[in-house]
Amino acid sequence: MLCRLLCLCLCPDPQVDLRDRHALVDIFSSHRFEAVIHFAGLKAVGESVHKPLLYYDNNLVGTITLLEVMAANGCKKLVFSSSATVYGWPKEVPCTEEFPLCATNPYGRTKLVIEDICRDVHRSDPDWKIILLRYFNPVGAHPSGYIGEDPCGVPNNLMPYVQQVAVGRLPHLTVYGTDYSTKDGTGVRDYIHVVDLADGHIAALRKLYEDSDKIGCEVYNLGTGKGTSVLEMVAAFEKASGKKIPLVFAGRRPGDAEIVYAATAKAEKELKWKAKYGIEEMCRDLWNWASKNPYGYAGSRDNSK
Ligand code: UD1
């Protein structure tokens, strides 16, 4: 069963665009899916500001089409990748799932709207069982070194950028903001190992099955509950890799929050899931992947292209 559950996410074939209703209908006609994990969203904040319609089309239309085709095929269990971006600049930390939500860019707005769509879909038909997972900052790679992040173009996020500096693809890291009210003046985030994040999805699927009668549309944070500054992350990576990361200090990046980290009690209690790894393991596994695959999956891609 797990194989079928995960087929849409893991199988290279068939690969379809969720907006391609005919292709999606074909897949659902040829397989019986018990549940879907929906990761198929665009996620670059800056790009979403420049290309909002692309984000609304891909993220919203894709999700609506998926929900419609699922419903038509009697598949009404969904795990959706939401994001801590829905907390905006939180007034306090840790962020609990009940905090007020907001969006500061089109990408964030698609996450908020999809969360609302899911709540409405469940209200209209209680057969739907939906878990919304609010990811904090995913970092690291599979410990094997075979699976890791390979961003197209210059990375936007901190650790993919650090990784490319470490392998010599980029000259230095720009640290955005040194005057935040944090331990060293740099922004604080809740970094979570991608393997812990993956386990969180298995826990969510289990919850959809084991507590099916109690679940409606529920939301859970996936984070460690610990805040780490930019400079602490860089230091941890330097230790794990033995590489010096040259730094350039700059002003704050527009739209960045000061401190964001998760309250984890709800996921621990109800999903029986807790992050196992700390930043040492995240940096170790990230470096293992980066050193074995300095140019990602393509092997020899050039960032300047
Ligand atoms: C970002 C997005 C968030 C999205 C998440 C996906 C923004 C404003 N937020 O979160 O909506 O869900 O990625 O993973 O883009 N930093 C540097 N130099 C860099 C890059 C980052 O100093 O080159 C700092 C940032 O200022 C921040 C921290 O590193 O303090 C983490 O940044 P990042 O990895 O981009 O994640 P978020 O901004 O938390």
Boltz pocket constraint, residues with backbone or C-beta under 6 A from the ligand:
constraints:
  - pocket:
      binder: B
      contacts: [[A, 43], [A, 45], [A, 46], [A, 83], [A, 84], [A, 85], [A, 108], [A, 135], [A, 136], [A, 137], [A, 138], [A, 155], [A, 156], [A, 157], [A, 158], [A, 159], [A, 161], [A, 173], [A, 174], [A, 175], [A, 176], [A, 177], [A, 186], [A, 187], [A, 188], [A, 189], [A, 230], [A, 253], [A, 254], [A, 255], [A, 256], [A, 257], [A, 258]]
      max_distance: 6.0
